[in-house]
Amino acid sequence: MENNVAAEQSLRTDDCLEDTIEKYSNMVYRLAFSQMKNKSDADDVFQEVFFRYVRKKPHFQSEEHQKSWLIRVTLNCCNSMYTSAWKKRTVPLDGYMAYMPEEQRDFSRELLKLPQKYLTVIHLHYYEDMSVNEISKAIGKSLSAVKMRLSRARKMLEGIFGEDYYV
């Protein structure tokens, strides 16, 4: 009888995990890619984030809390990878955006030149449609710090693409 209950709970956990991965996989991968700037590192971060999710089995107060947790873990995994001895001894490949149209490739190259802290807020705001308040909670920075980073990032992009370009 106890084995049946344990098996049933395991099935529910697996369903919950599949639902979570299905719902947040694109967000986690895009954020990892924007931070790591290449596919193989983004794949590693993606795998590590969901491995931590499975291992820790966190309980969330709300869907927003779950999303923030996944964003925070993704950023932490990216930061850990940047400081690893392995990463310090590697060199990037230039052909990682070969599948994109030329215009999009140029935009992506310039966007990836932004400092990491600005790239993070730009990605979360424009690609994940998060409000400044949500970004503040997700990355653990004050509301004014997030607003300042967004403002500075926009000015940097304006300097790169000209005044006619609006993010």
N, C-alpha and C positions, 0 to 999 in steps of 0.2 A: 504494500500500500504506500509506504513512504517513497519507494522507488518511483511509483507512478506520479506522485506529487512533485518530486524533484525533476522528473523528466518533463512534466507539464510546465514547470517554472522555467526550465532550460529552453523549451520551445518558445515561451513568451519572450524570454530575454533575447533569443535569436531573432524573433520577429521584430522586436524593438530595435535591435542593432541594425537589421536590414532597412527598417524604416528610416532610422537616423542617417545611415550612410546614403540612402537614396535621396533624402531631403537635403543634406548638407554637403554631399561630396563635391558638387561643382563649386560651392563657395570656398571650401577648404582648399581644393586644388588650385583655383584661381589665385587665392591669397598666397599660397605657397609658391606658385609660379612667379607672381609679381615680386615676391621677396627674394627668391633664390635665383631668378633670372635664367633658369634652364630646366628642361624637362626632367632629366634624371634626378636632380636634387629635389625638385617638386614632388616627384613620385616617392622618394624616400621620406620626405616630410609628411606627405599624405598618409602613407602607411603607418608611420610612427604615431600620428595623431589618433587614428582609429585603433591602433594597438593600445594606446594609453586609455582610450575610452573603454575598451573591452576589459583591460586589466583593472582599472580603478572602479568601474561600475558606479559612476557618480549619480546622485539623485538631484534633480533640478526642481526649483520652485516654479519655473515657468519655461515656456518655449524660448523666451528672450534670454533667460539665464543659460539655457543649453547652448544657444547660438553664441553668446558671449564667451562661454567656457571653451567652445571649439575654436573660436577666433584667438583667444588668449593662448591656448595650447599650441595652435599653429604658429603663432608669432614666437613663442618660446622655443619650439622645435627649430624654427628657422635661425633664431639667435644662437642656439646650441650648435647648429651645424656650421654657422659662420666662424665660431670660435674653435672648432675642432682642428686638430693637427692635420687631419686628412684634407680638409677643405683648404687650408693654408698652402698646401703643396700642389694644388691643382690649377689648371689654366682653363678658361672658358673656351668653348667652341663657337665659331662665328656662324655656323649654318643652322642654328636652332630655330630661326624664324623663316626658313626657306619656303614653308608651305603657305605663308601669308601673302596677300596682294602687296605690291610694292609700297603703295601709300600707307597702308596699315603697318607695314614693316618699319618704315621711317618713323612713324608716330611712336611705335612701341620702343624702338631703339632710343629715341629721345626721352620718352617717359621713364625708361629704365635707368637713365643717367641721373635721375633725381636722387638725392640722399634718401636713405632707407626710411627715416622718420616721416618724410614728406610723401614718399611713395605709398606708405601704409595708409595714411589718412585719405589720400586721393583715391586709392583703390577701394577702401571701405565706403567712402561717400558716393563715388560715381558708379562703381561696378557692383557693389552690394546694396546700394540704395539705403544706406544707414544714415540716420540723422547725426548731427554733431553730438547730441546727448548720448546716443547709443554708442558712438565711437569712443567717447570719453569713458564710458563704463567698460567697454570691451578691452581697451588698451591700457586702462588704469592711469590715465592722464586727466588733468583738470579740463573743464569745459573751455576755459580761455586758452589753454595750451593747444587744444585741438583746433580751435578757431584760428589761432595764430599760424599753426602749421598749414592749414588749408589755404589761408591767405598767402603765405609765403610760397607755397607750392604753385598756386595760381599765377603769382608774379613771375616765378621761374619759367613756367610754361609759356606765359605771355612773352617773356624775353626770348624764348626759343622759337616760338611759332608766330610771333607778332601780335599786335593789338587786335587784329581782326579775328583772331582765334579765341573761341570761348569754350572752356571745358564744360 
